[in-house]
Amino acid sequence: MLKLDNHPSGRHFLQIPGPSPVPDRILRAISLPTIDHRGPEFGVLGRKVVAGMQQIFQTRHPVAIYPSSGTGAWEAALVNTLSPGDAVLMVETGHFATLWQKMAVKLGLEPEFLALPGNDEATGLPNAWRHGVPAALVEERLRKDTAHRIQAVCVVHNETSTGVTSDIAAVRRAIDAARHPALLMVDTISGLASADYRHDEWGVDVTISGSQKGLMLPPGIGFNALSPKALARSKQARMPRSYWGWDEIVEMSATGYWPYTPNTNLLYGLSEALDMLLEQGLPAVFARHQRWAGAVRAAVQAWGLPIQCADPAVYSPVLTGVITPRGVDADAVRRTIHERFDLSLGTGLGKIKGRMFRIGHLGDCNDLTLMATLAGVEMGLKLAGAPLAGSGVTAAMDHFSR
Ligand SMILES: *Cc1c(COP(=O)(O)O)cnc(C)c1O
């Protein structure tokens, strides 16, 4: 066992935006004995989790479930729909969008990386990393592609590196307004089951997700939600694929089974998570995350620190990025908070490393665990010598007791 001598008592506060804290009810479900993945009980479990995930994605179409991380599900989306050398339009919204774009290059695709230009004057940080997908720029670019070389538009719904969401329905409207046949592929690895997401209604062709964020599970399950158009496109797509191939997975999992050994115990956990989420109802789940996010933002604003997301219309309900004052290293603040208060916060990634940290408000949280989190952050900022305008803890209490 990992030994934490300096923290002998109480629970660790895992307030990173994934993996999120796992509810005890789910951990207990995962601890049940592993069963035969070809046996009769397994089929019941398999059919239940596929049908439940259709409800979570808000789709009537197939959902492929992989024993993989979210990165695997990204790869599955690309290799099932595209052919070597295909042009794809990706949008730079942060670190995860950048990783997906790098993957496309490694796979032999030709991604074009669209980004809002320039840096923000007050913070010096890239505008593209403080705003959502600029749908107008997507439309403008697609209109110029009169030969329809671009095969897919790939965007991130909840950019976990920044705490900015994107309006996916607006991206769909942009593609339609340009009368462009490109597929729409959306990563909502950290948005699903925390932020409202509608695969069918928003006209998404492939939605990518993972288990360890809003679904409140440990890492290890990847998802692709499909559209009929994506399935049709996969018949012509020539990227090599075997493990990721939708054809066998979709056909077999309709009966509750997989072409290879699925992660049985994590699927017990998924079944439990689905019960919890669907018993509560998705609107209540989304409202709970909005309430938490509102309290965290009230705290950050009371401290007088800028929020990484510069557009209040697209604040993430899942996490909040906090920009530290110039000269205050965000990672040093995180280190202090971890050492003194046994609280983990998300590090700044990529182009914003050291300038900001992230507070996750997802998974097994409640109003009081978030109050404790904000108290830990406030104390850590004071220890790091960051000048604060006021008490974020008081502002968050006011938010929760309103
Ligand atoms: C976590 C995350 C990923 C990567 O998922 P892994 O499970 O770490 O492979 C990709 N995109 C977004 C938006 C994420 O939050």
PDBQT file of the ligand as one rigid body, heavy atoms in Angstrom, charges set to zero:
ROOT
HETATM    1  C1  LIG A 501      -9.512  13.020 -19.749  1.00  0.00    +0.000 C 
HETATM    2  C2  LIG A 501      -9.717  13.529 -21.123  1.00  0.00    +0.000 A 
HETATM    3  C3  LIG A 501      -9.154  12.904 -22.242  1.00  0.00    +0.000 A 
HETATM    4  C4  LIG A 501      -8.206  11.734 -22.142  1.00  0.00    +0.000 C 
HETATM    5  O1  LIG A 501      -8.800  10.629 -21.597  1.00  0.00    +0.000 OA
HETATM    6  P1  LIG A 501      -7.869   9.457 -20.995  1.00  0.00    +0.000 P 
HETATM    7  O2  LIG A 501      -8.856   8.587 -20.302  1.00  0.00    +0.000 OA
HETATM    8  O3  LIG A 501      -6.889  10.127 -20.098  1.00  0.00    +0.000 OA
HETATM    9  O4  LIG A 501      -7.223   8.788 -22.126  1.00  0.00    +0.000 OA
HETATM   10  C5  LIG A 501      -9.440  13.419 -23.486  1.00  0.00    +0.000 A 
HETATM   11  N1  LIG A 501     -10.229  14.493 -23.642  1.00  0.00    +0.000 NA
HETATM   12  C6  LIG A 501     -10.766  15.138 -22.580  1.00  0.00    +0.000 A 
HETATM   13  C7  LIG A 501     -11.629  16.317 -22.819  1.00  0.00    +0.000 C 
HETATM   14  C8  LIG A 501     -10.524  14.672 -21.310  1.00  0.00    +0.000 A 
HETATM   15  O5  LIG A 501     -11.055  15.314 -20.254  1.00  0.00    +0.000 OA
ENDROOT
TORSDOF 0
